[in-house]
Amino acid sequence: MTALDPRRAAEPVLFSEYGIPVRNLWHMLLYAWEEVPLRALRGWKLVDVDQAPGLDALLASMLVHLMQGRLRTGLGRDYVNEADAIQSIRGRIDFAESLRRRTFERGEAYCEFQEYSVNEPRNQIIRTTLARLAQVGQFGPRSEAARELQHRLRRLVRDLDCIDLIELHPELIRRQLQGRNDRDYRLMLAICQLILQRQMPGETKGRQGFAAPDHDALVLHSVYERFVANFYRIHLRGWTVSPQKRLEWHAKSANEHLPSMIPDLVLQEEASGRIVVLDTKFTPRSLIENQWDKPIYDPSHLYQLYAYLRSQEHLSEAHHTASGVLLYPAVQASLSERIELQEHLIRVECLDLRLSWQEIEAALLELIVRKL
């Protein structure tokens, strides 16, 4: 990564709701969205990123920035289905609707046709998200900055008044992300997806007393997991990186009730064949307290990783001696410990997300290249 503007080094660092510097959170998002930061940020000013007081403000600022750029170069267009009473014949005539509306008497026909238009799903998703942010976005305690951002959002929504507001749902955005899109549209749709996930209503507290889930934590867990996977896929040379690789139990007889085993990452060095199984855990603490208030590793995390390693031992010598990593984020305390169990080395590590981005990248590479 190119060093950021040194003139900005003395400026105060702004932190997101989870204690992660906003600039680092933006880099994590870019990796999670499969955009290498150096390429994605070339020619961009990071003023909006640095001044964002939280995740909503960060996402809103960058969505505004990207869509304003699109308005300057031209909005994307696609073929959309239209239906209207027109004087010329286009597409398919709907005779039943034409007769019901008595359009033939006026020299018109009700036709169903396709129009190459900016009023297409991608732009509809983005405008609807901008409108939602203008209404319910949480933009931090600085009221003047929050009002300015809301004003920019409302003005941009008005500039896009030729585009319909629609009902948003995750499947619609997922389908659009799967299509062929320019880089800026991929980023905008990914931002809209993240905003929708954060603002989805939580379950209410029911009779059993279950608390509503922390949607922000669930979303950031996914971002953290995808950031680490894509970082290693891009930067770890000489290794095969396999995210979300399903492992088999290798049971003697089939059993449909066995749970799936899908570690976040399976890494294999091409030269030596050695294997590393890595699981990311976006939790506030890497240690928990037992019934005697003694700090211990989270049993569920350790048991899960141990099962990944032991269940594959018979496949090869590399599997028999595979290493495991539990990788936690750290913003308050750090942990770096080594555990040897049978033939397996397990490391419990914390990635300090308060460091500079160059230090974060170096720490990730050092973990695999030097510590294992």
MISE-24606 format. One record per atom (N, C-alpha, C, O): residue in one letter; x, y negated, z. Coordinates in steps of 0.2 Angstrom, whole numbers, plus 5000, padded with zeros to 4 digits. Example, Ala and Ser with C-alpha at 12.3 -4.5 7.8 and 13.67 -1.06 7.14 Angstrom:
// MISE-24606
A506650285039/A506250225039/A506650165039/A507150175042/S506450115035/S506850055036/S506450005039/S506749945040/
***
This chain:
// MISE-24606
M500450065000/M500050005000/M500449945000/M500949935003/T500249894996/T500649824996/T500449795003/T499849795005/A500949765006/A500849725012/A500349665011/A500349635006/L499849655016/L499349605015/L499749535016/L500249535019/D499349485015/D499649415015/D499949405021/D499549395026/P500649385022/P500949375028/P500649315032/P500649305038/R500349265028/R500149205031/R499549215035/R499349175039/R499249275034/R498649295038/R498749335044/R498349355048/A499449355045/A499649395050/A499449375057/A499349415062/A499449305058/A499349275065/A498649265067/A498449255072/E498249285062/E497449275063/E497249325068/E497549385068/P496749315072/P496449365076/P496149425073/P495849415067/V496249485076/V496049545072/V495249555075/V495149555081/L494849565070/L494149575072/L494049655072/L494249685068/F493649675077/F493449745078/F492749755077/F492349715078/S492649815074/S491949845073/S491649865080/S491949865085/E491049885079/E490649905085/E491049965089/E490949975095/Y491450005086/Y491750065089/Y492550045090/Y492950095091/G492749985090/G493349965092/G493849975087/G494449965088/I493649995081/I494149995075/I494149935071/I493649905070/P494749905070/P494849845066/P494449845060/P494549895056/V494149795058/V493649795053/V494049805046/V493849845042/R494649785046/R495049795040/R495249865039/R495249895033/N495449905044/N495549975044/N494950015042/N494950065038/L494349995045/L493750025043/L493550015036/L493350065033/W493749965033/W493649955026/W494050005022/W493850035017/H494750005024/H495150055020/H494850125021/H494850165016/M494650145027/M494350215028/M493750225023/M493750275020/L493350175022/L492750175018/L492950185011/L492650225007/L493450145009/L493750155002/L493950225000/L493850254995/Y494350255005/Y494550325004/Y493950375004/Y493950415000/A493550365009/A492950405009/A492550405002/A492250455000/W492550344999/W492150334993/W492650354987/W492450344981/E493250384988/E493650404983/E493950354979/E494050354973/E494050294982/E494350234979/E495050224982/E495050204988/V495650234979/V496250214982/V496250144983/V496150104979/P496450124990/P496350054991/P496750004987/P496549954985/L497450024985/L497849984981/L497449964974/L497449904972/R497150014971/R496850004965/R496249964966/R496049924962/A495849984971/A495149954972/A495149884974/A494749844972/L495749864977/L495749794980/L496249754976/L496249694977/R496449774970/R496849734966/R496549674964/R495949684961/G496749614965/G496449554963/G495849524968/G495549474967/W495749564973/W495249544978/W495549504983/W496149514985/K495149464986/K495349424992/K494949464998/K494449484998/L495349475003/L495149505009/L494749465014/L494749485020/V494649405012/V494349355017/V493749385020/V493649375026/D493249405016/D492649435018/D492749485023/D492349495028/V493249535021/V493349595026/V493549565032/V493349585038/D494049525032/D494349505039/D493949465043/D493949465049/Q493449425040/Q492949385044/Q492349425046/Q491949395050/A492249485044/A491649525046/A491649545053/A492149575055/P491149525057/P491149545064/P490949615066/P490949635071/G490649655061/G490449715062/G490349755055/G490449725050/L490049815056/L489949855050/L489449835045/L489549825039/D488849805048/D488349785044/D488649715040/D488449715034/A488949675043/A489249615040/A489749635035/A489749605030/L490149685036/L490649705032/L490349725025/L490549705020/L489849775026/L489549805020/L489149755016/L489149755010/A488749705020/A488449655017/A488849615013/A488749595007/S489449585016/S489849545012/S490149575006/S490149535001/M490349635006/M490649665000/M490149684995/M490249684989/L489549694997/L488949714992/L488849644988/L488749644982/V488749594992/V488649524989/V489249514984/V489149484979/H489849524986/H490449504982/H490449544976/H490549514970/L490249614976/L490249654970/L489649634965/L489749634959/M489049624968/M488549604964/M488649534961/M488449524955/Q488849484964/Q489049424961/Q489549434955/Q489449394950/G490049474956/G490449494950/G490149524945/G490249504939/R489649564946/R489249594941/R488749544937/R488749544931/L488549494941/L488149444937/L488549404933/L488249384928/R489149394934/R489649354930/R489749394923/R489849364918/T489849454924/T490049494918/T489449524915/T489549554909/G488849534918/G488249564915/G488049624919/G488449664920/L487449624921/L487149684924/L487149744920/L487049734914/G487249804923/G487149864920/G486449874917/G485949854920/R486349904912/R485749924909/R485649994907/R486150034907/D485050014907/D484950084906/D484150094903/D483850044903/Y484050144899/Y483350154897/Y482850174902/Y483050224906/V482350134903/V481850154908/V481150154905/V481050134899/N480750194908/N480050204905/N479650144906/N479550124912/E479250124901/E478850074902/E478150094899/E478050134895/A477650054901/A476950064898/A476550004898/A476549964903/D476349984892/D475949914892/D475549914886/D475649954881/A475049864886/A474649854880/A475049804876/A475149744878/I475249824869/I475649784865/I475349784858/I474949824856/Q475449734854/Q475149724847/Q475549774842/Q475149794838/S476149784843/S476449834839/S476549904842/S476449914848/I476649954838/I476650024840/I477350034842/I477850034838/R477450064848/R478050084851/R477950144855/R477550154859/G478450194854/G478450254858/G477750294856/G477550304851/R477450314862/R476850354861/R476250314863/R476250284868/I475650314859/I475050284861/I474650324866/I474550384865/D474450294871/D474050324876/D473350314874/D473050254876/F472950354870/F472350344868/F471850334873/F471350294873/A471850374878/A471350374884/A471450304887/A470850274889/E472050284889/E472050224892/E471850164888/E471650114890/S472050164881/S471850114876/S471150104876/S470850054876/L470750164876/L470050164876/L469750134882/L469250094882/R470050154888/R469750134894/R469850054895/R469450024898/R470450024892/R470549954893/R470249914887/R470349854887/R470049954882/R469749924876/R470249884872/R470149824870/T470849904872/T471449864869/T471349864861/T471549814858/F471049914858/F470949914851/F470549854848/F470649834843/E470049834852/E469649784851/E470049714850/E469849664847/R470649714854/R471049654854/R471649654849/R472049614849/G471649714845/G472149724840/G472849744844/G473349734842/E472749784850/E473349804854/E473249884855/E472649904854/A473749914857/A473749984859/A474149984865/A474649954866/Y473850034870/Y474250044876/Y474750104874/Y474550154873/C475450084875/C475950124873/C476450144879/C476450104883/E476650204878/E477250224883/E477850224879/E477950264874/F478350184881/F478950184877/F479550174882/F479450164888/Q480150174879/Q480750164883/Q481050094882/Q481150074876/E481350064887/E481549994886/E482349994889/E482450024894/Y482749964885/Y483449964888/Y483449894892/Y483549844889/S483449904898/S483349854903/S483849854909/S484149904911/V483849794912/V484249784918/V483849814924/V484049824930/N483149814923/N482749834928/N482749914929/N482249944928/E483349944931/E483450014931/E483650034938/E483749984942/P483650094939/P483650124946/P484250094950/P484250074956/R484850094947/R485450064951/R485349994953/R485449984959/N485149954949/N485049884951/N484449874956/N484449834960/Q483949914955/Q483349914960/Q483649934967/Q483349904972/I484049984967/I484250014974/I484649954977/I484649944983/I485149924973/I485549864976/I485149804978/I485249784983/R484649784974/R484249724976/R483849744982/R483749704986/T483549804982/T483149824988/T483549824994/T483349805000/T484149844994/T484649855000/T484849785002/T484849765008/L484949734997/L485149664999/L484549635002/L484649605007/A483949645000/A483349615003/A483249645010/A483049615015/R483349715011/R483349745018/R483849715023/R483649695028/L484449705020/L484949675024/L484849605026/L484949585032/A484549565022/A484349495023/A483849495029/A483749445033/Q483449545030/Q482849545035/Q483149575041/Q482949545046/V483449635041/V483649665047/V484349685049/V484549715053/G484849655044/G485549665046/G485749635052/G485549575054/Q486249665055/Q486549645062/Q487149615060/Q487649655059/F487249555060/F487849515058/F488249485063/F488649435062/G488249515069/G488649495075/G488449425078/G487949395077/P488849415084/P488649355088/P488749285086/P488449235088/R489149275080/R489249215078/R488649185073/R488649205068/S488249145076/S487649135073/S487749095067/S487349105062/E488149045066/E488249015060/E488549055054/E488249055049/A488949105056/A489249145051/A488649195049/A488549215043/A488249215054/A487649265052/A487149225048/A486949255043/R487049165049/R486549125045/R486849115038/R486449125033/E487449105037/E487749095031/E487749155027/E487549155021/L487849215030/L487849275026/L487049295024/L486949315019/Q486649285029/Q485949295027/Q485749245021/Q485349265017/H485949185021/H485749135016/H486049165009/H485749165004/R486649195009/R486949215003/R486549285001/R486449284995/L486349325005/L485949375003/L485249355000/L485049384995/R484949315003/R484249295001/R484349254994/R483949264989/R484849214993/R484949184987/R485149234981/R484849224976/L485549284983/L485649334978/L485049374976/L484949394970/V484649394981/V483949424980/V483549384975/V483249414971/R483549324976/R483149274971/R483449274964/R483049274959/D484149284964/D484449284957/D484249344954/D484349344947/L484049394957/L483949464954/L483149474954/L482949534954/D482749424953/D482049424953/D481749464947/D481149484947/C482149474942/C481949514936/C481949594938/C481749634934/I482249604944/I482249674946/I481749694951/I481749654956/D481449754950/D480949774955/D481249794962/D481749824962/L480849774967/L481049804974/L480649874974/L480149884972/I481049924977/I480749994977/I480750024984/I481049994989/E480450084985/E480550114991/E481250154991/E481250194986/L481650144996/L482350184995/L482250254999/L481950255004/H482550304996/H482650365000/H483350394998/H483550384992/P483650435002/P484350465001/P484350494994/P484950494991/E483850534992/E483950574986/E484050534980/E484350554975/L483650474980/L483750434974/L484450404973/L484650404968/I484750384979/I485450354978/I485850414977/I486350404973/R485750474979/R486250524978/R486250544970/R486750554967/R485650544967/R485550554960/R485950504956/R486350524951/Q485950444958/Q486250384954/Q487050394955/Q487350374951/L487250414961/L487950424962/L488250474958/L488850474956/Q487850524956/Q488050584952/Q488150564945/Q488450604941/G487850504943/G487850484936/G488550454934/G488950444939/R488650444928/R489250404926/R489150334927/R488750294924/N489650304931/N489550234933/N490250204933/N490750234934/D490250134932/D490850094932/D491050094940/D490650114944/R491650084941/R491950084948/R491550034953/R491350054958/D491349974950/D491049934955/D490349954956/D490049944962/Y489949994952/Y489350014953/Y489350074958/Y488950084962/R489850114957/R489950174962/R490050144969/R489750174974/L490450094970/L490550064976/L489950034979/L489750044985/M489550004975/M488949964977/M488450024979/M488150014984/L488350074975/L487850124977/L488150164983/L487650184988/A488750174984/A489050204990/A488850164997/A488750185002/I488950094996/I488750055001/I488050055003/I487850055009/C487650054998/C486950054999/C486750125002/C486350125007/Q487050175001/Q486950245004/Q487150235011/Q486750265016/L487650205013/L487950205020/L487450155024/L487250175029/I487250105021/I486750055024/I486150095026/I485850085031/L485850135021/L485250165022/L485350225027/L484850225031/Q485850255027/Q485950305033/Q485950275040/Q485750305044/R486350215040/R486350185047/R485650155049/R485550155055/Q485250135044/Q484650105046/Q484050155046/Q483450135047/M484150215045/M483650265045/M483350275052/M483750275057/P482650275053/P482450275060/P482650335064/P482650395061/G482750325070/G482950385074/G482350415077/G481850385077/E482450485079/E481950515082/E481750485089/E482250465093/T481150485091/T480950455097/T481050505103/T481050565101/K481050485109/K481150525114/K480550565116/K480050535117/G480550635115/G480050675116/G479950705123/G480250675127/R479450745123/R479350775130/R479950815133/R480050815139/Q480350845129/Q480950875131/Q481450825133/Q481950855136/G481350765132/G481850715135/G482450705130/G482950685133/F482450735124/F483050725119/F483150655118/F482650615115/A483750625118/A483850555117/A483950555109/A484050605106/A483750495107/A483850485099/A484550485097/A484950465101/P484750515092/P485450515090/P485750455088/P485350405086/D486350445089/D486750385087/D486950385080/D487350425078/H486450355076/H486550365068/H487250335066/H487550355062/D487450275070/D488150255068/D488650305069/D489150305065/A488650335074/A489150385076/A489150445071/A489650465068/L488550465069/L488450515064/L488750495057/L489150535053/V488650435055/V488850405049/V489650395049/V489950415044/L489850375054/L490650365055/L490950425055/L491550435053/H490650475058/H490950545058/H491050565051/H491650595049/S490550555047/S490650575040/S491150535036/S491550565032/V491150475037/V491650425034/V492350445036/V492850455032/Y492450465043/Y493150485045/Y493350545042/Y493950555040/E492950595042/E493050665039/E493250655031/E493750685029/R492850615028/R493050605020/R493650565019/R493950575014/F493750515023/F494350475023/F494950525024/F495450515019/V495050565029/V495550605030/V495650655024/V496250665022/A495150685022/A495150735016/A495450705010/A495850725007/N495150645008/N495350615002/N496050585002/N496450574998/F496250555008/F496950535009/F497450585008/F497950575004/Y497350645011/Y497850705010/Y497750725002/Y498250745000/R497150725000/R497150754993/R497550704988/R497850724983/I497550644990/I497950594985/I498650584987/I499050584982/H498850594993/H499550574995/H499950634997/H500550624997/L499650694999/L500050745001/L500350784995/L499950824993/R500950774994/R501250804988/R501450874989/R501750894995/G501350924985/G501650994985/G501151034990/G501351094992/W500551014991/W500051044995/W499451054991/W499251004987/T499051114992/T498351114989/T497851094995/T497951125000/V497451044993/V496951024998/V496251044997/V496051024991/S495951085001/S495351105000/S494851085005/S494751115011/P494451035004/P493951015009/P493351055009/P493151085004/Q493051065015/Q492451105016/Q492451175012/Q491951195009/K493051205013/K493051275011/K492751325015/K492851335021/R492251365012/R491951415016/R492351475018/R492651505013/L492351495024/L492751555026/L492251605028/L491751595030/E492551665026/E492151725027/E492251755034/E492851755036/W491751785037/W491851825043/W492251895042/W492551915047/H492151915036/H492451985035/H492152035040/H492552085042/A491452035041/A491152085046/A491152145042/A491052155036/K491152205046/K491052275042/K490452285039/K490352325034/S489852255041/S489252255038/S488952185037/S489052145042/A488552175032/A488252115031/A487752095037/A487352135040/N487752035039/N487352005044/N487151935043/N487551885043/E486551925041/E486251855039/E486251805044/E486151745043/H486351825050/H486251785056/H486951755058/H486951715063/L487451775055/L488151745057/L488151675054/L487951655049/P488351625058/P488451555056/P488951545051/P489451585050/S488851495047/S489351475042/S490051445045/S489951415051/M490551465042/M491251435045/M491551395039/M491751415034/I491451325040/I491651285035/I492151225038/I491851175041/P492751235039/P493251185042/P493251125037/P493051135031/D493351065040/D493451005036/D493951015030/D493850995025/L494551045032/L495051045027/L495451105028/L495551135034/V495651145022/V496151195022/V496751175018/V496651165012/L497351165021/L497951145017/L498351205016/L498451235021/Q498651205010/Q499151265009/Q499751235005/Q499651205000/E500351245008/E500951215005/E501151264999/E501151325000/E501251234993/E501351274987/E502051314987/E502051364985/A502551284990/A503151314990/A503251374995/A503451424993/S503051365001/S503051415007/S502451455007/S502551515010/G501851435005/G501251465006/G500951455013/G500451485014/R501251415018/R500951405024/R500351375024/R500251325020/I499951385029/I499251365029/I499051325035/I499351335041/V498751265034/V498451225040/V497751215039/V497451195034/V497351235045/V496651225045/V496551155049/V496751155055/L496251105047/L496151045050/L495451025051/L495051035046/D495251005057/D494550985059/D494550915061/D494950905066/T494150875059/T494150805061/T493550795066/T493050825065/K493650765072/K493150755077/K493050675078/K493450655082/F492550645076/F492350575078/F492050575084/F491450565084/T492350575090/T492150575097/T492550525101/T493050515099/P492150495106/P492550445109/P493150465113/P493550425115/R493150535115/R493650555119/R493850625117/R493450665115/S494550635117/S494750705115/S494750755121/S494850815119/L494750725127/L494650775133/L494050755136/L493750705136/I493750805139/I493150805143/I493250825150/I493850855151/E492850815154/E492850835161/E492450905163/E491850905161/N492750955166/N492351005168/N492050995175/N491950935177/Q491751045178/Q491251035183/Q491651015190/Q491350995194/W492351015189/W492750995195/W493150925193/W493550915196/D492850895188/D493150835186/D493850835183/D494150785183/K494050895181/K494650905178/K494650895171/K494250925167/P495150855168/P495050845160/P495350905157/P495850935158/I494950925152/I495050985148/I494950965141/I494550925139/Y495251015136/Y495051005129/Y494251025128/Y493951065132/D493950995124/D493251015122/D493251085120/D493451105115/P492851125124/P492851205123/P492551215116/P492851255112/S492051185114/S491751195108/S492151185102/S492251225097/H492551125102/H493051115097/H493651165096/H493751185091/L493851185102/L494451235102/L494251305100/L494551335096/Y493651325103/Y493351385101/Y493251395093/Y493451445090/Q492951335090/Q492851335083/Q493451345079/Q493451385074/L493951305081/L494551305077/L494951375078/L495251405073/Y494851405084/Y495151465085/Y494851525081/Y495151565079/A494151515080/A493851565076/A494051565069/A494151615065/Y494151505066/Y494351495059/Y495051525058/Y495051565053/L495451525063/L496151555062/L496151625063/L496351665059/R495851655068/R495851725070/R495451765065/R495651825063/S494951735062/S494451775058/S494851795051/S494551835047/Q495351755049/Q495651765043/Q496351795043/Q496751805038/E496551815049/E497251845050/E497451895045/E498051905043/H496951945044/H497152005040/H497251995033/H497452035029/L497051935030/L497151915023/L497851915021/L497951945015/S498351885024/S499051885022/S499451865028/S499151845033/E500051865027/E500551845032/E500451765034/E500551745039/A500351735028/A500251655029/A499651645033/A499651595038/H499051685033/H498451675037/H498651695044/H498351665049/H499051745045/H499151775051/H499551725056/H499551725062/T499951675052/T500351625056/T500051555055/T500451505056/A499451555052/A499151485050/A499151435057/A499051465062/S499251375055/S499151325060/S498551285060/S498151295055/G498351265066/G497651225066/G497751155069/G498251145073/V497351105067/V497351035070/V496651015072/V496251025068/L496650985078/L496050945079/L496250875079/L496650855083/L495950835075/L496150765074/L495550725076/L495050715073/Y495750685081/Y495250635084/Y495450565082/Y496050555081/P494950525082/P495150445082/P495350425089/P495050445094/A495750375089/A495950345096/A495950275095/A496250245091/V495550245099/V495650165100/V495750145107/V495850085108/Q495750185112/Q495950175118/Q496550215121/Q496950185124/A496550275120/A497050325123/A497250365117/A496850385113/S497850395118/S498150435113/S498350505116/S498450505122/L498350555111/L498450625114/L498850655108/L498650655102/S499450695110/S499750735105/S500050795108/S500550785112/E499750845108/E499950905112/E499950965107/E499650975102/R500351015109/R500551075106/R500251135110/R500451145116/I499851185107/I499651245110/I499851305105/I499751305099/E500151355108/E500351415105/E499951475107/E499951485113/L499451495103/L499051555105/L499151605100/L499051605094/Q499451665103/Q499651725098/Q500151695093/Q500651675095/E499951705087/E500451685082/E500251615079/E500551595074/H499851585082/H499551525079/H499751465083/H499751465089/L499951405080/L500151345083/L499551295082/L499251285076/I499251275087/I498651225087/I498951155089/I499251155095/R498751105086/R498951035088/R498350995089/R497851005085/V498250965095/V497750915097/V498050845096/V498450825100/E497850815091/E498150745089/E497550695089/E497050705087/C497850635090/C497450575090/C497750525085/C498350515085/L497250505080/L497550455075/L497350385078/L496750365078/D497850345079/D497650275082/D497450225077/D497850205073/L496850215077/L496550175071/L496550095073/L496350055069/R496950075078/R497150005079/R497749985076/R497949925075/L498150035073/L498750025070/L498649985064/L498149985061/S499249965061/S499249935054/S499049995049/S499150055051/W498749975043/W498650025039/W499250065036/W499150125035/Q499750035036/Q500450075034/Q500550125039/Q500850175037/E500550105045/E500650155051/E500150205051/E500350265053/I499550195050/I499050245050/I499250305044/I499150365045/E499350275038/E499550325033/E500150365035/E500250425033/A500650325038/A501350365039/A501150415045/A501450475044/A500750405050/A500550455055/A500250515052/A500350565054/L499750505047/L499450555044/L499950605040/L499850665041/L500350575037/L500850615033/L501350655038/L501550715037/E501550615043/E502050645048/E501650705052/E502050755053/L501050705053/L500750755056/L500750825052/L500950875056/I500750825046/I500750885042/I501450905040/I501650965041/V501850855038/V502550865036/V503050885041/V503450925041/R502950845047/R503450855052/R503250895059/R503650925062/K502650885061/K502450915067/K502150985066/K502051025071/L502051015060/L501851075060/L502351125056/L502251185055/
***
